[in-house]
Amino acid sequence: MEIGILGGGIAGLSVALALSKLGYSPRVYERRAGPATMGAGVTLWPNAGFVLEELGLLQDIAAVGGRPVAMHRQDAAGNSLGGIDIALLDQIMGHPTHTILRRDLQAVLLDHAAQAGIPVKFGHRAVAIDLDASGKAVARFENGVSIRPDLLIGADGRMDSVARRFVAGDNTPVYQGFVNWVGVAQGKSALVDDIAIQDYWGSGDRFGCVAVRPDLVYWAAAQARPLPGATPAADMRKEIEDLFAGWPEPVTRIIQATPAHAIRLIAVHDLEPLHTWSRANVLLVGDAAHAPLPTSGQGACQALEDAWHLARCLVGADGCLDAALLRFAEIRGPKTAKLAEQGRVFARGLFATDPETCRIRNERAKASDPLRDVHALAAGWAQGLPMAGCTDGTPVDSVGSGSLYRL
């Protein structure tokens, strides 16, 4: 079976690697001219760790990533709002959490794709997908190339997915009322005391920083605001410094250790959950299928889960592709939809501006049971995977529950 994949990001490359292990020869088509990433870094929670181990990537991820031991929450004045014992979460789920820069994750994926002989063709921007006379999808690229694979996988992101438009018609991303500034701070000495996740909550704003090493930290600053125009502030670092002046250290230290030219502003969008993930021989995966907010903490993790599940669904499916694609969507739909919903709900609380609402939110966070939260996360994130922490029959409603903000 000939397989073409639109998109060379986390979803596209991990799917390609998973299918290559089954003996398929997928080809990846990426719109950008070369390797590039959006965002600063990602946290690969234990459910992602399981998939990375299955794909043979975990050792290389560990070589360039960090092993966070805890997540700490504070308000803008430095008062503790509780947290989570990540070491315990890893122990319960039987796989490690890693923090990693996006560029390093992308490099590992591309390196393994090259080792597997998977062609990754850059400079191929898909502009349309049509059906030929036989009902097979034809993907057409801006450079004049067209392909007719037996299976066309759309892993072309959330903001302008040609594959999603073909499958679902409406591909309009939904702005969720807040922006993220993201960056990577590199210090000459330690910027933080330990390898951990620090999350600071304000009123309509927040700052999260994630250590890969004590001297290497990626971060996201966020604020509730109307959809911004196309032109960001001339000096975004100064804008962020002013916005978070007086917040607990290491916030200012991390901002100042970030090159001003490397800070990016992202208007945060997600997509409405889909009831249909495929049309003809075109299947959606990753953000093209389910694009949760960063408040879910599971965007990259769920892309990796897609790869693992799709490979299992395609075993022996050459003669019954339609059934395999439907089965994949049946497996993945409920979990990804619930995570997307929870990301939205949490974002509404996180970016509330009413003082009383913020007070109640903070009190609930302080009162949460950290042990219960860890077990809830383990049960929810392991759902559908043969790994420790997953309880048979885990209800979808428990997926990733807990009053935690996860980067």
C-alpha positions in Angstrom: 0.0 0.0 0.0 1.4 3.4 -1.0 1.1 6.0 1.8 1.6 9.7 1.5 1.7 12.0 4.6 1.0 15.7 4.4 3.0 17.4 7.1 6.4 16.8 8.5 5.8 17.8 12.1 5.4 15.6 15.2 2.3 13.9 14.0 3.4 13.3 10.4 6.9 12.0 11.3 5.8 9.8 14.2 3.1 8.2 12.0 5.6 7.6 9.2 8.0 5.9 11.7 5.2 3.7 13.1 4.0 2.7 9.7 7.6 2.0 8.5 8.0 -0.5 11.4 5.0 -2.4 9.8 6.9 -2.7 6.5 5.1 0.2 4.7 7.1 2.8 2.8 5.5 6.1 3.6 6.5 9.4 2.0 6.3 12.7 3.9 5.5 16.0 2.2 6.2 19.2 4.2 5.1 22.7 3.2 8.1 24.5 4.7 11.4 24.8 2.8 13.3 23.1 5.7 13.0 21.9 9.2 11.2 24.5 11.4 9.1 24.5 14.5 6.4 26.6 16.1 6.6 27.1 19.8 9.5 26.6 22.2 9.3 23.2 23.8 7.0 20.4 24.8 6.5 18.2 27.8 6.2 14.6 26.7 4.2 13.0 29.5 4.4 9.2 30.3 1.8 8.3 27.7 4.0 9.9 25.1 7.0 8.1 26.7 5.3 4.8 26.1 4.9 5.5 22.4 8.4 6.9 22.1 9.7 3.6 23.6 7.6 1.6 21.2 9.0 3.6 18.2 12.6 3.2 19.5 13.0 6.9 20.1 13.1 7.1 23.9 16.8 6.8 24.3 17.5 9.6 21.9 14.8 11.8 23.5 16.4 11.2 26.9 19.8 12.3 25.6 18.6 15.8 24.7 15.6 16.2 27.0 15.1 16.8 30.7 13.5 14.7 33.4 11.2 17.0 35.5 10.6 15.9 39.0 7.6 18.1 39.9 5.2 20.8 38.8 4.8 23.8 41.2 1.9 26.3 41.0 2.0 29.8 42.5 0.0 33.0 42.2 1.5 36.2 41.0 2.6 37.1 44.5 4.5 33.9 45.0 1.9 32.1 47.2 1.9 28.3 46.7 -1.1 26.9 44.9 0.0 23.2 45.2 1.4 21.1 42.5 2.1 17.6 41.3 4.8 15.0 41.9 5.9 14.1 38.4 8.3 11.5 39.7 5.4 9.7 41.3 3.3 10.0 38.1 6.1 8.4 36.1 6.4 5.6 38.6 2.7 4.9 38.5 2.5 4.9 34.7 5.8 3.0 34.2 7.3 5.5 31.7 9.2 8.7 32.0 8.2 12.3 31.4 10.6 14.4 29.4 10.9 18.1 28.7 12.4 18.9 25.3 12.9 21.8 22.9 10.7 21.4 19.8 13.7 21.8 17.5 15.4 18.9 19.3 12.3 16.7 19.2 12.0 17.5 15.5 15.7 16.6 14.9 15.3 13.2 16.6 12.2 12.4 14.5 14.0 13.5 11.3 17.1 11.5 12.2 15.1 8.3 12.7 13.1 8.9 9.5 16.4 9.2 7.6 17.7 6.0 9.3 14.4 4.2 8.2 14.8 5.4 4.7 11.6 7.5 4.8 11.7 10.3 2.2 10.8 13.7 3.7 10.2 16.2 0.8 10.3 19.8 1.9 8.9 22.6 -0.1 5.7 20.7 -0.9 2.7 22.9 0.1 -0.5 21.1 -0.5 -3.1 23.4 -2.1 -6.0 21.0 -2.9 -7.2 17.5 -2.6 -9.6 16.2 -5.2 -11.1 12.8 -6.1 -10.2 11.1 -9.4 -12.6 9.1 -11.5 -12.0 6.0 -9.4 -12.8 7.8 -6.1 -9.2 8.0 -5.0 -7.8 11.2 -3.5 -5.3 13.3 -5.5 -3.2 15.8 -3.5 -1.9 18.7 -5.5 1.0 20.9 -4.4 1.9 24.5 -5.1 5.0 23.4 -7.0 3.0 21.5 -9.6 3.5 18.0 -8.2 0.6 15.7 -7.5 0.3 12.4 -5.7 -2.3 9.5 -5.7 -1.4 7.3 -2.8 -3.6 4.4 -1.6 -3.8 6.2 1.8 -3.3 9.9 2.2 -2.7 11.0 5.8 -3.4 14.6 6.7 -1.0 15.8 9.4 -0.9 19.3 8.2 -1.7 21.2 11.4 -4.5 23.2 12.8 -4.4 26.6 11.1 -4.6 25.8 7.4 -5.1 22.1 6.9 -6.0 21.2 3.3 -6.7 17.7 4.4 -9.2 18.8 7.1 -10.9 21.0 4.6 -11.3 18.0 2.3 -12.6 15.7 5.0 -14.7 18.0 7.1 -15.4 21.1 4.9 -15.1 23.7 7.6 -11.5 24.3 8.6 -12.0 27.5 10.6 -9.8 27.7 13.7 -11.4 29.1 16.8 -9.6 31.9 18.7 -9.9 31.2 22.4 -9.3 34.7 23.7 -5.6 34.6 24.8 -2.2 35.0 23.3 1.1 33.2 24.1 4.5 34.6 23.9 7.0 31.8 23.7 10.8 31.6 24.0 13.8 29.7 25.1 16.1 31.1 27.8 19.8 30.0 27.8 21.8 31.1 30.9 25.5 31.3 31.4 24.7 29.8 34.8 21.6 28.2 36.3 18.3 30.0 35.7 16.3 27.6 38.0 17.1 25.5 41.0 15.8 22.1 39.7 14.4 20.4 36.6 10.8 21.2 37.2 7.7 23.0 35.7 6.9 26.3 37.3 3.4 27.8 36.7 2.4 31.2 37.9 -1.3 32.3 37.7 -2.4 35.9 37.7 -5.7 37.6 36.7 -6.1 37.2 33.0 -2.4 36.3 32.6 0.0 33.6 33.5 3.7 32.6 33.1 4.9 29.0 32.8 8.5 27.9 32.6 9.8 24.4 32.0 13.4 23.4 32.6 15.3 21.1 30.3 18.5 21.8 32.2 19.0 24.3 35.0 20.5 26.7 32.4 18.1 25.9 29.6 14.4 26.8 30.1 11.5 27.2 27.7 8.6 29.3 28.6 5.2 30.6 27.7 3.7 33.9 28.9 0.1 34.4 28.2 -2.6 37.1 28.5 -6.3 37.3 27.8 -6.9 39.8 25.0 -8.9 40.3 21.8 -7.5 38.8 18.7 -4.4 40.8 18.0 -3.5 42.3 14.6 -0.8 41.0 12.3 1.9 43.2 13.7 3.3 42.4 17.2 5.0 45.0 19.4 8.3 46.2 18.2 10.0 45.0 21.4 8.1 42.0 22.6 10.6 41.2 25.4 10.1 44.7 26.9 6.3 44.3 26.6 6.5 41.0 28.5 8.9 42.3 31.1 6.5 45.2 31.8 3.5 42.9 31.9 5.2 40.5 34.4 7.1 43.1 36.4 7.0 42.2 40.1 6.1 38.5 39.6 8.2 35.9 41.5 11.6 35.0 40.3 12.7 33.4 38.1 10.2 35.0 35.8 12.1 38.2 35.1 15.5 36.4 35.0 14.1 34.0 32.4 12.7 36.7 30.2 15.9 38.7 30.3 17.9 35.5 29.4 15.9 35.1 26.2 17.1 36.7 22.9 14.6 39.3 22.0 14.6 38.3 18.3 13.7 34.7 19.3 10.4 35.5 21.1 7.3 34.5 19.2 3.7 35.7 19.6 1.0 33.2 19.0 -2.7 33.9 18.9 -4.0 30.6 20.4 -6.6 28.8 18.4 -8.1 25.3 18.6 -10.6 23.4 16.4 -14.0 22.0 17.1 -13.9 18.2 17.6 -14.8 16.2 14.4 -17.3 13.4 14.1 -15.7 12.2 10.9 -11.9 11.8 10.6 -11.7 10.4 7.1 -13.2 10.7 3.6 -12.5 8.3 0.8 -8.8 7.3 1.4 -7.9 10.5 3.3 -7.4 10.3 7.1 -6.7 13.1 9.6 -4.2 12.8 12.4 -2.6 15.2 14.9 -3.7 18.8 15.1 -5.5 18.4 11.7 -7.9 16.0 13.5 -7.8 17.2 17.1 -6.1 20.5 18.1 -6.4 21.0 21.8 -5.3 24.2 23.6 -1.9 24.2 25.4 -3.9 24.1 28.6 -4.6 20.4 27.8 -0.8 19.6 28.0 -1.5 16.8 25.5 -1.1 18.2 22.0 2.2 16.4 21.1 1.4 13.4 23.3 -1.9 12.8 21.4 -0.1 13.1 18.1 2.2 10.4 19.2 -0.7 8.3 20.4 -2.3 8.6 16.9 0.8 7.1 15.4 0.7 4.1 17.7 -3.0 3.4 17.3 -3.0 3.9 13.5 -0.2 1.4 13.1 -2.3 -1.2 15.1 -5.4 -0.4 13.0 -3.6 -0.9 9.7 -2.2 -4.3 10.5 -3.6 -6.5 7.8 -5.8 -3.7 6.5 -4.7 -3.6 2.9 -8.0 -5.1 1.7 -10.3 -3.3 4.1 -8.9 0.2 4.5 -12.3 1.9 5.1 -13.0 -0.2 8.1 -9.5 0.4 9.5 -9.9 4.2 9.2 -13.3 4.1 10.9 -11.9 2.0 13.7 -9.1 4.4 14.2 -11.5 7.3 14.6 -13.7 5.3 17.0 -10.7 4.6 19.2 -9.2 8.1 19.1 -12.3 10.4 19.0 -13.6 10.2 22.6 -10.2 10.7 24.3 -9.1 13.6 22.1 -12.4 15.3 22.2 -12.5 15.2 26.0 -9.0 16.5 26.3 -9.8 19.4 24.0 -12.9 20.2 26.0 -10.9 20.1 29.3 -8.3 22.4 27.8 -11.0 25.0 27.0 -12.6 24.7 30.4 -9.3 25.2 32.1 -8.3 28.1 29.9 -11.5 29.9 30.8 -10.7 29.7 34.5 -7.0 30.4 34.0 -7.6 33.6 32.1 -10.5 34.9 34.1 -10.1 38.5 35.0 -12.8 38.8 37.7 -11.0 38.9 41.1 -13.5 36.7 42.9 -13.4 34.1 40.2 -9.6 34.1 40.4 -9.7 33.8 44.2 -12.0 30.8 44.0 -9.9 29.2 41.3 -6.8 29.6 43.4 -8.4 28.3 46.6 -9.6 25.2 44.7 -6.1 24.6 43.4 -4.6 24.8 46.9 -7.3 22.5 48.3 -6.8 19.8 45.6 -5.4 16.5 46.7 -2.1 16.0 44.9 -2.1 12.2 45.3 -5.6 12.0 43.8 -4.6 14.3 41.0 -1.6 12.1 40.1 -3.8 9.0 40.0 -6.5 10.7 37.9 -3.9 11.9 35.4 -2.3 8.4 35.2 -5.7 6.8 34.6 -6.8 9.3 32.1 -3.6 9.7 30.1 -3.0 6.0 30.0 -6.5 5.3 28.7 -6.4 3.2 25.6 -2.8 2.2 26.0 -1.4 -1.0 27.4 0.6 0.7 30.1 0.6 0.9 33.9 -1.9 3.4 35.4 -4.7 2.5 33.0 -7.7 1.0 34.8 -9.9 -1.2 32.5 -13.1 0.7 31.8 -11.6 4.1 32.7 -14.4 6.5 31.9 -13.7 9.1 29.3 -14.8 11.8 31.8 -11.8 11.1 33.9 -9.3 11.8 31.1 -6.6 14.1 32.5 -8.9 15.4 35.3 -7.5 17.6 38.0 -7.0 21.3 38.6 -3.7 21.4 36.9 -2.3 23.5 34.1 0.0 21.4 32.0 2.6 22.7 29.6 
